[in-house]
């Protein structure tokens, strides 16, 4: 897994001018590629059977979560819904009772909580132990605003610096 580092350019943040690691996404595999990968791990099922199950899973999880049902995949984690309130929330309980829920909720998020049972322990620290980490590039992001008022747009500019420029030169013995 390749990590880049990003400089915090937000002058209002406590971490201003400090560097923070983030995972650089290199590749994403398709359902078919995942099915092939699973089938190659000594599965009794062929790629097409595994792919069919994964496709059905991708239909059923959103369907169930949309009904308010959390879905736990043992050894992986739980997919569950949370509601995002409209800005400012509701004034009091009486205001909630007289409101259409669609007017109080601005969105529904699908959340994921990694499995942390005793057998699997897919917590962040346990998962880190399974990863092979290496540094990538330094990624300095500058944010500028173009326009004013409602027309203002924040523009992000990335400047990449190879980490080799920050490494100390090798010393001859």
N, C-alpha and C positions, 0 to 999 in steps of 0.2 A: 504494500500500500504506500503510495507516494503522498507525502505531506508537503504542502507549501506553507509559507508563513505570510501573514498579512499584517501590514502596519495599520494600527488604528489611527485614522486621520480625523476623528470626531473630537474637536477641541472641548466639547462639553462632557466628554466621557472621562471617568477616572483612569481608564487605560490609554489615554491619549498618548501618541508617539511610542507605544509599546507594541511588540510583535506577538502575534498569536498564530498557532498552527491551525490548519484546516486541511481536510482531505481533498486532494485533487482528484476529481472524477476522471478516470481514464477510459473506461469502457462500461457499457451496459449490455447485458446479454438478453436475447429475446426468450419468450416462453419456449420456443422450439429448441433453442440452444440449451436452456436449463433442462428440458426434458431429455435431451441427448446426454447431458452431463450426468443426470440421475441414472439413466439407463446404463451408462458406462461404469457405474459404481457397483456392478454385479447384481443389478436388479433383475428380477424374474420377468419384469414387464419391458416391452419394447418402447422405443421413443414415442411412437404414435399413441400408445395407451397412456403413458405418463403425461404426454402433452394434452390429451383429452381431459384427464383429471385436473391438470393445472388450469386449463381453460374454464372448466366448470367451476373450479375454486374461485377464479377471478370474477365470475358472474355472481356466485353465491355470497361471498364475503360482503361486497357492497350492498347487496339486497338485504341481508340480515342486519348489517350495521345501520342501514337507513330505517329499519324498524325498531332501532334502539337495542338490538341484541349484540352483545360482545361475542367475538369469535376467538376461541383459544386454539392455537395450533401447538400441540405439545412439543416442547423443545425449541419452539420459535418464539411465540409470544401471543399477545392478545390484541386484536383490532377492536376498537370501541369508539363510539361517537361522543363528541362534546359540543356544546352550543356556544356560539360567539354572540354576546349581547350587542345590542345597538349601542353606539357611543353614549355615555352618560347613564346607562341603565334605566331602571324604573324608579320613580319617586318613592313609592311605598307599596305595600301589599294590595291596597285597594286599587291602585292604578293597574296592577298586574291583572286583577280579576276582570276588569273591564276592557282588556286589550286582547286583540287577536295575537296568538303566539307568533305569527309571521311578521308582525310589526315590532316584536320585542327581540327577535333573533335576526342577526344580520348574516349568519352563516352557520353551517355545521361542519366540523372538522372530523376527519377520520384519524384517530390517534393510534399509536402502536406502543405497547409496553412489552419489552423483551421478557422472555420466560426466565424466571429466577428460581425455579424449583430446585430442590437439593440435587437432583440428578443432572440438571442442565446448566444452571447458573449462567445464563446469558446476560449477566450484568455488564456494565461498561468496562469494569476492570477485568473481569474474566474474559470478555471478548477481546480486549486489548492484548491479553496474553496469547491469543490465537493468531494475532496479526504480525506480519513482518513489516516494520516501519522503516522508511528511508526519507530523507529530505529531498524536496524538489527545488522549486525556485522561490525567491522572495517576491511577493505580490503586493505592491504598494497601490492602494486604491485612493484616488482623489475624487472628491465629490464637488461638483460645481452646480450652481443653479442657473438655468437659462430661463429668462422671462420673469414676470412678476405676477403677484396675486394668484388668481385661479389658473392662470396660464403658465405658472412656474413649473419647470420640470427639472428634477435632479438628474444630473448626468454623472455616471461612474466611469472613470478612466483607470484602466489597469496598466501598471508599469512592471514588467517582469525583469528581475535581475537574477542570473544564474547563481546558485548558491556557491559555485566554485570561486566566484569573485570575493566571497567572504571567508573562504577557507585559508588557513595559514599555509604558506608554502612548505613543501617537504624539506626537512633538514638533512643534509648529508652527514653520515656518521664519521 
